Amino acid sequence: MTKLRLGPIEDDKPVKVTIEMPAHVLRDLAEYARLHAEENNQVEAMPAERLIAPMLERFMGTDRGFARKRRSRGN
């Protein structure tokens, strides 16, 4: 079985933001939440919006171009 890229999600103090996304992306996100819960032996899926921040964090953490530019700017 293929593992999802997103591992367990830490419970952190959230900051509210408002975003717009296409409906098909939200449907896929909800499906991802369901599969994530199943893979992590959770009884029910967390709200799909809780996945957005960890997904963005993982994306930015694995973006080599972002890391390179960030290092070159001294951040």
N, C-alpha and C positions, 0 to 999 in steps of 0.2 A: 504494500500500500504506500502510495506517495504521501510524504509529509507536507503539511502546509508550511509556508515560510514564516508565518506569524506564530510565535510561541505563546506561552502564558502571558497574560496582561496584568501588570501591576496595578494595584489600586492607588491612585495618586489624586491629589487635589486638582480637580478640573478647572479650566478657564473656559467660559462660554464664548463661542464664536458662531456666526451664522454663515452657512455656505449654500450655494445652489449647485445641484448636479442633475444630470439627466436621469429620468426615471429608471432606465435600464441599468444604470450604475448602482442606484439604490437597491434595486431588486437583486443584483449580483452581490452587493454588500450584505444584504440580509441572508442570502444563501451561504455566503462565506461564514457569517456569524454562526449559522446552524452547523455547518461542517466543522468549524473551529471548536464549538462546544462538544460535538461528538468526539472529536479527536482528543480533547482534553478531559474526557469523562465527566463533563458537566451535565447536570440534569436538564437545564434549559439554556438556550443561547442568550448571551447578553445583548442589549440593544445594539443594533448595527452601527449606530453613530459612535459607540465606544471603541470601535475598531479603527476609526479614521486616524486618530493621533498615533497609535502604535504603527499603523501602516506607513504613515508619512515619515515617522521617525526611522523606521527600518529602511525605507526607500532612500532617505537622505544619508543614512549611515552607510549605505552600500554604493552610493553614487561617487565613483572615483573622481570625476570631473569636479564635483562640488568640493570634495575633500582637498583636491589639489589647489583649487582657487582659494579655498578658505585658508590653507596653510600659507599660500603666497601673500595673502593679505594680513597674516599675523593674527588671525582670530582663533 
